[in-house]
Amino acid sequence: MQLLLNKGEKALDFKIISEFYNPLLQRKELLVEIIHPNESTPERYSVRKSLALKLNTEINNLYIRKMESKTGMNSTLCEVEIYENEKIAKAILPKHILLRNLPPEQRVKKTEESKAKKWFGMSKNTQRTKSEKVKARARFLYEVDFEKNIIKLKNKKCPRCGNIMAFHKSPVERWTCGACSYTDFVKKS
């Protein structure tokens, strides 16, 4: 069979090596070999799009789980799954497979959003810059008296190693050193 890709791209040959219907997961599992002589491995989304056209299925129901090319070979083995509907696919497939099968521009956008959430614990729209975080921390550690020109540390210093200690309220109020694990319990009067 011939696959027709976007304008300007050459047609690829493919053959279905095996086909299996999995009634439990409501999907058809295919092993497809794509032949691309003198070309690099085709992009996942373009293969997905052309397979959906050729196999007469919606692109939202077809997912490429794995693409494997061997060095020096002009073919790529693809594990393809065709679900009965998109809802079942999103419930079964892992997030990284769903992300890989997105169009390139949507994939970049999603990965940037997830990185912003990992780094700052918030979405890209509400994230602070690193310099804002550093400025905010200094005012919690020090008291500044502008009249007397004195900067005083709010927290205690560790008597054992000299590092700054942290104050914990629960389960028992105490001052703890993160470096040497020295703990000073607050005595209630």
C-alpha positions in Angstrom: 0.0 0.0 0.0 1.1 3.6 -0.6 0.9 6.4 2.0 0.6 9.9 0.8 2.0 12.5 3.2 1.9 16.3 3.2 2.7 18.3 0.1 6.3 18.1 -0.8 6.9 14.8 1.1 7.5 11.6 -0.7 5.1 8.6 -0.5 6.0 5.8 1.8 5.3 2.1 1.5 4.0 0.2 4.4 2.8 -3.3 5.1 0.8 -4.7 8.0 2.8 -7.5 9.5 0.2 -8.6 12.1 -3.3 -7.6 13.2 -5.1 -8.5 16.4 -8.4 -7.3 17.9 -8.4 -7.1 21.7 -12.1 -7.2 22.8 -11.2 -6.5 26.5 -9.5 -3.1 25.7 -11.8 -2.5 22.7 -8.9 -1.9 20.3 -7.2 -3.2 17.2 -3.5 -3.8 17.6 -1.3 -3.7 14.5 2.4 -4.2 13.8 3.2 -2.1 10.7 6.4 -1.9 8.8 7.1 1.5 7.1 9.7 1.4 4.3 11.5 4.7 3.7 14.4 4.2 1.3 17.2 6.8 1.6 15.2 8.8 4.1 15.3 9.3 7.8 12.7 7.9 10.1 9.4 9.7 9.4 7.8 11.9 12.1 5.3 10.1 14.4 2.5 12.5 13.8 2.7 12.4 10.0 2.8 8.6 10.1 -0.2 8.6 12.4 -2.1 11.0 10.1 -1.4 9.0 7.0 -2.2 5.7 8.6 -5.6 7.1 9.8 -6.4 8.1 6.2 -5.4 4.8 4.7 -7.1 2.6 7.4 -10.3 4.7 7.3 -10.3 5.6 10.9 -10.3 8.9 12.9 -6.9 10.2 13.9 -8.1 10.6 17.5 -8.7 6.9 17.8 -5.3 5.8 16.3 -2.1 6.0 18.4 1.4 4.9 17.7 2.8 3.3 20.8 6.3 2.5 19.6 8.4 3.3 16.5 11.7 1.4 16.1 14.3 1.9 13.4 17.5 -0.1 13.2 20.8 1.5 12.2 21.4 1.1 8.4 17.9 -0.2 7.7 15.4 1.7 5.6 12.4 0.5 7.5 10.6 1.3 10.8 8.5 -1.1 12.8 5.5 0.6 14.4 3.2 -0.7 17.1 -0.2 0.9 16.3 -3.4 0.8 18.4 -6.8 1.7 17.0 -9.4 2.3 19.7 -13.2 2.3 19.2 -13.4 5.8 20.6 -11.2 8.5 21.9 -12.5 8.3 25.5 -11.3 4.7 25.9 -7.9 5.6 24.5 -7.4 8.4 27.0 -8.4 6.2 29.8 -6.0 3.3 28.9 -3.0 5.0 27.4 -0.2 6.5 29.6 0.2 10.3 29.5 3.6 10.1 27.8 2.2 8.1 24.8 -0.7 10.6 24.4 1.8 13.4 24.5 4.1 11.8 21.8 1.1 11.4 19.5 0.2 15.1 19.5 1.0 17.4 16.6 4.5 19.0 17.1 3.2 22.5 18.1 0.8 21.2 20.6 3.4 18.8 22.1 5.8 21.7 22.7 3.1 23.7 24.4 2.1 20.8 26.7 5.7 20.0 27.7 6.4 23.7 28.5 3.3 23.8 30.7 4.2 20.7 32.6 7.8 21.9 33.1 6.5 25.2 34.5 4.3 23.2 37.0 7.2 21.0 38.0 9.7 23.9 38.5 7.4 26.4 40.3 4.4 24.4 41.3 2.1 26.6 39.4 0.9 27.2 35.8 2.9 29.4 33.4 0.4 32.3 33.6 0.9 32.7 37.4 4.5 31.7 37.8 7.1 34.0 39.4 10.6 34.6 38.2 13.5 33.2 40.2 14.6 36.8 41.2 11.2 37.5 42.8 11.5 34.3 44.9 15.0 35.2 46.2 13.9 38.8 47.1 10.9 37.5 49.0 13.0 35.0 51.1 15.4 37.7 52.5 12.6 39.6 54.3 11.6 36.5 56.2 15.1 35.7 57.4 16.2 39.2 58.6 14.8 42.2 60.4 16.0 45.6 59.2 16.0 48.6 61.4 16.6 51.6 59.1 16.9 54.2 61.9 19.8 52.3 63.7 21.2 50.8 60.5 21.0 47.3 62.0 20.2 44.0 60.2 19.3 41.3 62.6 18.7 37.6 61.9 15.2 36.5 62.9 16.0 32.8 63.4 18.3 31.3 65.9 21.8 30.1 65.1 22.8 26.5 65.9 25.1 26.4 69.0 26.8 23.2 67.6 27.6 24.2 64.0 26.6 27.8 63.5 24.1 27.4 60.7 20.6 29.0 60.7 18.0 26.9 62.5 14.4 26.3 61.4 11.3 26.7 63.6 8.7 23.9 63.6 5.3 24.2 65.2 4.0 20.6 64.9 3.9 18.1 66.4 5.9 19.9 69.1 7.3 23.4 68.9 11.1 23.2 68.4 14.1 24.8 66.7 16.0 22.3 64.4 19.3 22.6 62.5 19.2 21.1 59.0 22.9 20.6 58.9 23.7 18.7 62.1 20.2 17.8 63.3 20.6 19.6 66.6 17.1 20.2 68.1 16.1 22.7 70.8 12.6 22.1 72.2 10.6 25.2 73.2 9.7 25.1 76.9 6.2 26.2 77.6 5.8 28.3 80.8 
